[in-house]
Amino acid sequence: MSRLFHFMALHEHRIRLGETALHSAAELDDYLAKAEIFLDDLGWANYLRGNKTKAVANVGHAIEILKQQHPTAAPMIVQTTLLHAKAERHLAMLVSNSSQAIEHIRAAASTPHRIAESTGNSEHSDRRSAARSSATETC
């Protein structure tokens, strides 16, 4: 329903749905759902409604929730890390200071390395990092 409200630009409805869903996610102690709700339904939807301050606070809250988690199963590591990258990317678009935006973009860009490191697949990550720093040096 949230995506439908997003595509139909019914941001106020999306925010109200998010507030209700947040109570359910809290009851279930589902940190991924809580982070997603803060990010999209209460964060991005508030931005689209013109409330940038609330949007920044809610996206920041999603990031804090995700930073506190330390999943051990690979699927949860991937989901948590990808959602964290999405939140950093959103926050980069919301902040007005360009150095802060760059900080959030860098955090989002580190996602493949963090996933590989966390799931024990660092060999591929090391090759990508070496290729990336080689490309950076030649620029």
N, C-alpha and C positions, 0 to 999 in steps of 0.2 A: 504494500500500500504506500509506503514511504517513497519508493521510486516513482510510482504513478503520480503522487502529489508533486514530486520534483519535476517530472516531465510536463505536468500540466500547470506548473508555476503556482501551485497552491501552497505557498510557503508557510502561511499561518496555520493551515491544517497539518502540515508536516511537523511543525513545531509542537503543536498540541498532541499529535500522535507520539512524537518523540518523548514528551513529558510523561505520558501514560506508559509507554514502553520502558522507559527508564526505571519506573517503579517495579515493573515485572522483572527486568534484568537484575535489579538489586535483590529482589526476593530470591531469585534463582542463583545469585552470586556468580553471574556470567560476565566475567570481565571483558571478554571480546564484544559482547552485545552492548555493554555499557559504553565502552570506548567508541564503538561504531555510532551509537546514538548521539553521544556528545559531539562526535566529529561531523556527522552528516545532518541529522535531524535537528540538533540544537546549535550546531556550529555553522555549517555552510548555509543552512536555511535562514538563519538569522542574518548572515552576511547578505544573502539575496534579498532579504526584507529591508536592508539598509541599516542594520544594527551591528556595525563592525566591532564595537567594543565587546558586546555579548558573544559574538562569533569567535573573536580571539580568545576570550576566556574559556569558552566551551571546547575549542580545539586544543587549547593548552591543557585543559582537564583530561581530555582523551589521551594526550601524550603522557601525562603523569600516570594515568592508570596503566598504560602499556609499559612504561619504564619500571613499574613496580612488579611486573610479572617476570617469572623465570621458568617458562614451560620447559619440559624435558623431552616430550614427544615431538618428533620432526614435524608432523602436520601442524601442531600448535605453534611451534617455533616459526614456521613459515607464515602462518596466518597473522600472528602477533607482529612479526617484523614487517610484513607488507602493509599492515594497517598503520603501523608506526610511520613508515615511509610516506604513506598517503597523508597522514596528519601533518607531517613536517612539510610536505609539498603545499598543502592547503595553507598552513601558517605562513609559509614564504610568500604566498600571494596576498595574505592579509596584512602583514606588517608594512609599515611605511618606511622604515629605515632599510636602505639597501644592504648594509653590512649584516643586519639581522636576517634578511631574506637569503643572502648567500650562505649564512650559517645553516639555515633550515634546508636549503637545497643540497648542501654537502651531506647533511645528516640523512636525507632521503636517498642520495646517490650511493651511500655506503651499504645499502640494503643487500645487494648480492653477496658482498663480502661477509656481512653479519650472518646471513642465512647459511652460507657455506661453512663458516667457522662454527656455528652452533649445531649444525647437523653432521659435522665430521667430514665434510667434503671440501676441506680447505685447499687441496691440491689444485682444483679448478680455480678457486678464488685467488690463490697465489699467482697463477699464470695470468689471470685477468688483471690483477693489481700491477704486476710487472709490465704488462702490455700498456696499461693505462699510464703508468709513470713514465714509460719510454715515450709514449705519444705526447705527454705533457712537456717533457724535456725538449722535444724537437720543435714545439710551437714557439 
